[in-house]
Amino acid sequence: MPGENSLPGYGNVDLNSVLEALGTTKFSGSGSQSWVHVLNGLIIQGGTMPYHNGQHQTINFNTAFTKQVLGVFICPIFLNNISYTFFVQSVTLQNFIFEKNVTGSTTAYWLAIGV
């Protein structure tokens, strides 16, 4: 018979409810950026970053890391069938500096993980 020996379903459950039940706190930032404080102090931050021709660019983290940056990752948004390569030049607990190898303006996604 349907419904026997099974757990009752839970209605209206969304991702935010699950994250809250796990003890994960999510915060929103400004400028298309957001960060999430995950279990045990791990912080994941990310967003989009515009890039303008001919300059190094600094991206400030929404919240500074307190101990260590484990990694900064960049994924370019491809426009007009041009492949952009971004690279991180330096990283501090407060920000990172990046550059790309092709002239012109574009946008990329970034993600930073640390504690």
C-alpha beads as a LAMMPS data file, in Angstrom:
LAMMPS data file: protein, C-alpha beads

115 atoms
114 bonds

1 atom types
1 bond types

-500.0 500.0 xlo xhi
-500.0 500.0 ylo yhi
-500.0 500.0 zlo zhi

Masses

1 110.0

Atoms # bond

1 1 1 0.000 0.000 0.000
2 1 1 1.286 3.435 -0.807
3 1 1 2.441 5.408 2.176
4 1 1 3.166 2.451 4.449
5 1 1 6.586 2.260 6.073
6 1 1 7.737 5.492 4.480
7 1 1 8.640 8.882 5.801
8 1 1 6.135 11.659 5.296
9 1 1 7.047 14.211 2.665
10 1 1 7.958 17.725 3.602
11 1 1 6.286 20.464 1.624
12 1 1 7.775 23.814 0.681
13 1 1 11.404 22.875 1.380
14 1 1 13.946 24.976 -0.473
15 1 1 17.727 25.231 -0.553
16 1 1 17.821 28.070 1.988
17 1 1 15.874 25.921 4.483
18 1 1 18.335 23.073 4.040
19 1 1 21.342 25.389 4.444
20 1 1 19.818 26.897 7.574
21 1 1 19.163 23.433 9.033
22 1 1 22.826 22.529 8.407
23 1 1 24.016 25.682 10.163
24 1 1 25.239 27.374 6.985
25 1 1 24.820 31.135 6.883
26 1 1 24.439 32.916 3.550
27 1 1 25.016 36.621 3.062
28 1 1 24.597 38.862 0.014
29 1 1 27.049 41.469 -1.125
30 1 1 26.996 44.370 -3.530
31 1 1 28.211 44.703 -7.089
32 1 1 27.112 41.222 -8.227
33 1 1 29.150 39.645 -5.460
34 1 1 28.068 37.404 -2.624
35 1 1 29.719 35.313 0.037
36 1 1 28.726 32.344 2.081
37 1 1 30.074 31.344 5.490
38 1 1 30.097 27.561 5.497
39 1 1 30.494 25.015 8.298
40 1 1 33.575 25.155 10.521
41 1 1 34.647 28.645 9.469
42 1 1 35.294 27.958 5.772
43 1 1 34.351 31.041 3.725
44 1 1 33.415 30.914 0.048
45 1 1 33.132 34.231 -1.770
46 1 1 32.398 34.924 -5.398
47 1 1 30.846 37.134 -8.007
48 1 1 31.451 38.751 -11.364
49 1 1 34.213 41.151 -12.254
50 1 1 34.413 43.484 -15.236
51 1 1 37.807 43.914 -16.848
52 1 1 38.877 46.940 -18.837
53 1 1 41.719 46.983 -21.309
54 1 1 45.311 47.536 -20.295
55 1 1 45.278 47.406 -16.545
56 1 1 45.732 45.131 -13.591
57 1 1 42.579 45.015 -11.559
58 1 1 42.055 44.587 -7.826
59 1 1 39.000 42.779 -6.473
60 1 1 38.302 43.355 -2.772
61 1 1 36.738 40.461 -0.893
62 1 1 33.332 41.221 0.618
63 1 1 34.707 40.040 3.930
64 1 1 38.414 39.686 4.582
65 1 1 39.738 36.236 5.346
66 1 1 41.276 36.030 8.812
67 1 1 43.828 33.216 8.456
68 1 1 44.480 31.922 4.941
69 1 1 43.227 32.097 1.363
70 1 1 43.100 28.542 0.033
71 1 1 42.495 29.536 -3.585
72 1 1 41.165 32.101 -6.035
73 1 1 39.567 30.794 -9.215
74 1 1 38.557 32.752 -12.333
75 1 1 36.300 31.648 -15.186
76 1 1 35.968 34.086 -18.112
77 1 1 32.668 34.723 -19.855
78 1 1 33.300 34.090 -23.550
79 1 1 32.191 36.848 -25.913
80 1 1 32.408 36.958 -29.716
81 1 1 34.181 33.572 -29.868
82 1 1 37.295 35.086 -28.270
83 1 1 38.989 32.985 -25.632
84 1 1 40.244 35.052 -22.711
85 1 1 42.813 33.761 -20.262
86 1 1 42.767 35.360 -16.818
87 1 1 45.470 34.900 -14.226
88 1 1 45.811 35.911 -10.594
89 1 1 48.944 37.943 -9.882
90 1 1 48.738 38.252 -6.112
91 1 1 46.446 37.395 -3.224
92 1 1 46.112 38.895 0.258
93 1 1 43.576 38.276 3.000
94 1 1 41.688 41.385 1.797
95 1 1 41.831 41.176 -2.030
96 1 1 43.411 39.746 -5.172
97 1 1 44.904 41.280 -8.313
98 1 1 44.300 39.745 -11.744
99 1 1 45.081 40.362 -15.400
100 1 1 44.092 38.820 -18.732
101 1 1 46.090 38.113 -21.873
102 1 1 43.798 39.688 -24.523
103 1 1 42.992 43.363 -25.073
104 1 1 39.428 44.596 -24.791
105 1 1 36.775 44.679 -22.106
106 1 1 35.041 41.574 -20.804
107 1 1 33.616 40.046 -17.628
108 1 1 34.531 36.941 -15.642
109 1 1 33.264 34.973 -12.666
110 1 1 35.516 34.633 -9.624
111 1 1 35.478 32.365 -6.593
112 1 1 37.688 32.536 -3.491
113 1 1 37.889 29.969 -0.707
114 1 1 39.588 30.471 2.640
115 1 1 39.324 30.715 6.405

Bonds

1 1 1 2
2 1 2 3
3 1 3 4
4 1 4 5
5 1 5 6
6 1 6 7
7 1 7 8
8 1 8 9
9 1 9 10
10 1 10 11
11 1 11 12
12 1 12 13
13 1 13 14
14 1 14 15
15 1 15 16
16 1 16 17
17 1 17 18
18 1 18 19
19 1 19 20
20 1 20 21
21 1 21 22
22 1 22 23
23 1 23 24
24 1 24 25
25 1 25 26
26 1 26 27
27 1 27 28
28 1 28 29
29 1 29 30
30 1 30 31
31 1 31 32
32 1 32 33
33 1 33 34
34 1 34 35
35 1 35 36
36 1 36 37
37 1 37 38
38 1 38 39
39 1 39 40
40 1 40 41
41 1 41 42
42 1 42 43
43 1 43 44
44 1 44 45
45 1 45 46
46 1 46 47
47 1 47 48
48 1 48 49
49 1 49 50
50 1 50 51
51 1 51 52
52 1 52 53
53 1 53 54
54 1 54 55
55 1 55 56
56 1 56 57
57 1 57 58
58 1 58 59
59 1 59 60
60 1 60 61
61 1 61 62
62 1 62 63
63 1 63 64
64 1 64 65
65 1 65 66
66 1 66 67
67 1 67 68
68 1 68 69
69 1 69 70
70 1 70 71
71 1 71 72
72 1 72 73
73 1 73 74
74 1 74 75
75 1 75 76
76 1 76 77
77 1 77 78
78 1 78 79
79 1 79 80
80 1 80 81
81 1 81 82
82 1 82 83
83 1 83 84
84 1 84 85
85 1 85 86
86 1 86 87
87 1 87 88
88 1 88 89
89 1 89 90
90 1 90 91
91 1 91 92
92 1 92 93
93 1 93 94
94 1 94 95
95 1 95 96
96 1 96 97
97 1 97 98
98 1 98 99
99 1 99 100
100 1 100 101
101 1 101 102
102 1 102 103
103 1 103 104
104 1 104 105
105 1 105 106
106 1 106 107
107 1 107 108
108 1 108 109
109 1 109 110
110 1 110 111
111 1 111 112
112 1 112 113
113 1 113 114
114 1 114 115
